[in-house]
Amino acid sequence: MGGFTFAHGLVLIVAASCMLAVSTANKDWKFGFNNHWPPHKGGSHHPKYRQAAPNKVIVGGSEGWRFNFSYTNWAFKHGPFYLNDTLVFKYDPPKDDNTTIPHSVYLLPNLRSFMKCNLTGAEMLANVTQGGGQGFEYVLKNWKPHYFACGQHDGIHCSLGQMKFFVMPMPHMGGFTFARGLALIVTASCMLAVGTAKKIIVGGSEGWKFNVSYTDWALKNGPFYTHDTLVFKYDPPVDNNSIPHNVYLLQNYESFEKCNLKGAKLLADVTEGGGDGFEYVLKKCEPLYFACGLHEGVHCSLGQMKFVVVPLPRPSLV
């Protein structure tokens, strides 16, 4: 498989499962496998295992595909999405009088590209003319993460205009609720998380400081596993020449993306990063959004002091 190990594959599956289980834990969606599960001899099937018809979903609903609308938030609220569902992107084609803002649809190659709105290696699915009328349709054929974005103005529509979202289409599966089914998968996976836990200094030799990209650091130094310990090291305030920091746990991806501290939990104040640093044990298999909360999120946004981790089960025993 060209260097792609079983452990890597498991990491991707469990990461997606963990993220979906958390975002949908309080919902009662039902789903059923396309080929009916479990199978029955002689080709007969229990009536409750009927194949669900695929849906057509208009991206953004009545808002359509436009600038300055949070499609990440929309996707979390309107998921889950299933295999063979169709996403419909509706947007006005450009007019001669320049009264419309042109848009397009790109498929980004990975999560890193998605977070940075980096169009390198992205596939253009629909150009500026293809969103009119009934809109551009994209069928979710593969069970894998899909990262969508508008590619206009070198990614500005994606970043400043919030025109990006990702979906993980799920198979249909009758008899279980969506949340219960994923809860079983994630619980079983997380129970396998054993082995020697590590202590990881956030930022390495840089520590926890202003103007270091901790999102890049986390992507380069992951994956992280349950029972690992993150160590945040930063100098406590001594005089006016030092820059104080702290550590917050943000509520969700939308808060992380916007550096919004509303509802965030203070894990460590400005005095707790000295000496051996502040330690945080990764106990749960769920997305964790860390940030510095100083100056109402300025350290998080302009100073790049934020990152996300999804602690995974250790692959050594699976």
C-alpha positions in Angstrom: 0.0 0.0 0.0 2.9 2.3 -0.7 4.0 2.8 3.0 0.4 3.2 4.3 0.4 0.8 7.3 -2.5 -0.8 9.0 -1.8 1.3 12.0 -2.1 4.5 9.9 -5.4 3.3 8.5 -6.7 2.5 11.9 -5.6 6.0 13.1 -7.6 7.6 10.3 -10.7 5.5 10.9 -10.7 6.0 14.7 -10.0 9.7 14.4 -13.0 10.2 12.1 -15.1 8.0 14.4 -14.1 10.0 17.5 -14.8 13.3 15.8 -18.2 12.2 14.5 -19.2 10.5 17.8 -18.6 13.7 19.7 -20.4 16.0 17.3 -23.5 13.8 17.1 -23.6 12.2 20.6 -26.9 13.9 21.5 -28.7 13.2 18.3 -30.8 10.1 17.4 -30.1 9.6 13.7 -30.8 6.2 12.2 -29.0 4.6 9.4 -28.7 1.2 7.6 -26.0 -0.5 5.5 -26.5 -0.5 1.7 -26.0 -4.3 1.5 -28.1 -5.0 4.6 -26.4 -6.0 7.8 -26.4 -8.7 9.1 -26.7 -10.9 6.0 -29.4 -13.5 5.9 -29.4 -16.9 4.1 -31.4 -17.2 0.9 -31.4 -13.5 0.2 -34.2 -12.7 2.6 -33.9 -9.7 4.9 -35.7 -8.5 8.0 -38.1 -5.6 7.1 -36.4 -3.1 9.4 -33.1 -3.3 7.4 -34.4 -1.4 4.4 -32.0 0.6 2.4 -32.5 4.3 2.9 -32.9 6.5 -0.1 -30.0 8.9 -0.8 -30.7 12.6 -0.1 -30.1 15.8 -2.0 -28.7 18.4 0.4 -28.4 22.1 -0.6 -25.2 23.4 0.8 -26.0 26.3 3.1 -29.7 25.7 2.8 -31.6 28.9 1.8 -28.3 30.8 2.0 -26.7 28.8 -0.8 -23.0 29.0 -1.4 -21.9 32.6 -0.6 -19.3 34.7 1.1 -19.4 35.3 4.9 -21.4 32.3 6.0 -20.0 29.6 8.3 -20.3 26.4 6.3 -18.3 24.5 9.0 -21.0 25.3 11.5 -23.7 24.5 8.9 -22.2 21.0 8.2 -22.0 20.1 11.9 -25.6 21.2 12.5 -27.0 19.4 9.4 -25.0 16.2 9.5 -24.5 13.3 9.4 -24.2 12.8 5.6 -24.4 9.4 4.0 -22.8 7.5 1.1 -24.6 8.3 -2.2 -26.1 11.6 -0.8 -25.7 14.5 -3.2 -24.4 17.9 -2.1 -25.8 20.7 -4.2 -23.8 24.0 -4.5 -26.0 26.9 -5.6 -24.4 30.2 -6.5 -25.0 32.9 -9.1 -22.7 32.9 -12.2 -20.8 36.2 -12.9 -22.7 38.9 -14.7 -21.5 41.6 -17.1 -22.3 44.4 -14.6 -20.0 43.0 -11.9 -22.9 43.0 -9.4 -22.3 39.4 -8.3 -19.4 37.9 -6.4 -18.1 34.8 -8.3 -17.6 31.5 -6.5 -16.2 28.1 -7.2 -16.0 24.7 -5.5 -12.7 22.9 -4.7 -11.9 19.6 -3.1 -8.9 20.0 -0.8 -6.4 17.1 -0.4 -6.3 16.9 3.4 -7.0 18.4 6.8 -3.9 20.6 6.8 -4.9 22.2 3.5 -8.4 22.7 4.9 -7.3 24.5 8.0 -4.9 26.7 6.1 -7.2 27.2 3.0 -4.2 26.1 0.9 -5.3 25.3 -2.6 -2.0 23.5 -3.6 -3.0 20.1 -4.9 -6.7 20.8 -4.7 -9.1 19.6 -7.4 -11.5 22.1 -8.9 -15.0 20.5 -9.0 -17.0 23.4 -10.3 -16.0 26.8 -11.9 -17.7 30.1 -11.4 -20.4 29.4 -14.1 -21.6 26.0 -12.8 -23.6 27.0 -9.7 -26.6 28.6 -11.5 -30.0 27.0 -12.1 -30.2 23.7 -10.3 -26.7 24.2 -9.0 -23.6 22.0 -9.1 -24.1 18.5 -7.8 -21.5 16.3 -6.1 -22.3 12.7 -5.0 -20.6 11.4 -1.9 -19.4 8.0 -3.2 -16.5 7.2 -0.9 -16.3 6.6 2.9 -13.6 9.1 3.6 -13.2 12.8 4.7 -14.1 15.3 2.0 -12.8 18.9 2.4 -14.7 21.5 0.3 -13.9 25.1 -0.2 -14.3 28.1 -2.5 -11.1 28.7 -4.3 -11.6 32.3 -5.4 -9.0 35.0 -4.8 -6.3 32.5 -3.7 -8.3 31.1 -0.8 -9.6 34.4 0.6 -13.2 33.2 0.2 -12.2 30.1 2.1 -10.5 31.8 5.0 -12.1 35.2 5.5 -15.4 34.3 3.9 -15.7 31.0 5.9 -16.6 29.2 2.6 -15.2 25.8 3.7 -16.5 22.6 5.4 -15.7 19.0 5.6 -18.0 15.9 5.7 -17.4 12.2 6.4 -20.1 10.3 4.6 -21.3 7.3 6.6 -22.7 4.0 5.4 -26.4 3.3 6.1 -26.9 0.7 8.8 -30.4 -0.4 10.1 -31.4 -1.2 13.6 -28.9 1.1 15.4 -29.1 4.8 16.1 -26.2 6.7 14.6 -24.9 7.9 17.9 -25.2 4.4 19.5 -23.4 2.7 16.7 -20.5 5.2 16.8 -20.4 5.1 20.5 -19.8 1.3 20.4 -17.0 1.7 17.9 -15.3 4.5 19.8 -15.7 2.9 23.2 -14.2 -0.4 22.1 -11.3 1.4 20.3 -10.5 3.6 23.3 -10.5 0.6 25.6 -7.5 -0.7 23.6 -5.4 2.3 24.5 -2.7 0.8 26.5 1.1 0.9 26.5 3.7 3.4 27.7 2.3 6.9 27.8 4.5 9.8 26.9 5.1 13.3 28.1 5.1 15.8 25.2 6.3 19.4 25.6 4.0 21.5 23.5 6.0 23.4 21.0 9.2 21.4 21.8 12.1 23.6 22.5 10.0 26.7 21.7 7.6 26.0 24.6 4.2 27.8 24.7 4.8 31.3 23.3 3.5 34.0 20.9 4.0 33.7 17.1 4.7 29.9 16.8 2.3 27.9 14.7 1.1 25.2 17.1 -1.3 23.9 14.5 1.7 23.1 12.3 3.5 21.7 15.4 0.6 19.4 16.3 0.3 18.1 12.7 4.0 17.4 12.4 4.3 15.7 15.9 1.1 13.7 16.0 -0.6 11.4 16.4 -1.2 11.7 20.1 -2.5 8.9 22.2 -4.8 8.5 25.2 -2.9 8.8 28.5 -0.2 10.9 26.9 0.6 14.1 28.8 0.9 17.5 27.1 3.2 19.8 29.0 2.7 23.6 28.5 5.9 25.5 29.5 5.8 29.3 29.6 7.4 31.9 31.9 5.2 33.4 34.6 4.9 37.2 34.6 8.0 38.8 36.2 8.0 42.3 35.0 6.6 44.4 32.1 9.2 42.8 29.7 7.6 39.4 29.8 4.5 38.3 27.9 2.1 36.3 30.0 0.3 33.2 28.7 -2.4 30.8 29.8 -4.1 27.6 28.5 -7.8 27.3 27.6 -9.8 24.3 26.4 -12.2 25.6 23.7 -15.7 24.2 23.3 -15.7 23.1 19.7 -14.3 23.5 16.2 -16.1 26.7 15.5 -14.8 28.3 18.7 -11.3 27.0 17.7 -11.5 28.4 14.2 -12.7 31.9 15.4 -10.6 31.9 18.7 -13.9 32.5 20.5 -13.4 32.0 24.3 -17.1 32.0 25.1 -17.8 28.9 27.2 -14.1 27.9 27.2 -12.5 26.3 30.3 -9.4 27.8 31.9 -6.9 25.0 32.4 -3.9 26.9 33.5 -3.4 30.6 34.5 -0.4 32.8 33.8 1.5 31.5 36.8 1.2 27.8 36.1 3.6 27.4 33.2 6.9 27.8 35.1 9.3 25.2 36.3 8.2 21.8 35.0 5.2 23.4 33.3 1.5 22.7 33.4 0.6 19.1 32.6 -2.6 17.9 30.9 -3.4 14.2 30.5 -5.2 13.1 27.3 -7.8 10.9 28.9 -10.6 10.8 26.3 -10.8 9.8 22.7 -12.3 13.0 21.5 -11.2 16.3 19.8 -9.5 18.7 22.2 -9.1 22.3 21.2 -6.3 24.2 23.1 -5.6 27.9 22.9 -4.0 30.8 24.8 -6.8 33.1 26.0 -4.8 36.3 26.7 -6.0 39.6 25.4 -9.4 38.2 24.5 -8.1 35.7 22.0 -5.4 37.8 20.3 -2.7 35.4 21.3 -4.8 32.6 19.8 -5.6 34.4 16.5 -2.6 36.7 15.7 -0.1 34.8 17.8 -1.2 31.3 16.4 -1.3 29.9 19.9 -3.9 27.2 19.2 -4.0 23.6 18.1 -6.3 20.6 18.1 -5.5 17.0 18.9 -7.6 13.8 18.7 -6.1 11.3 21.1 -6.1 7.9 19.6 -5.9 4.3 20.9 -2.3 2.9 20.6 -2.1 0.8 17.5 0.4 -1.7 18.9 -2.2 -4.1 20.2 -4.8 -3.9 17.4 
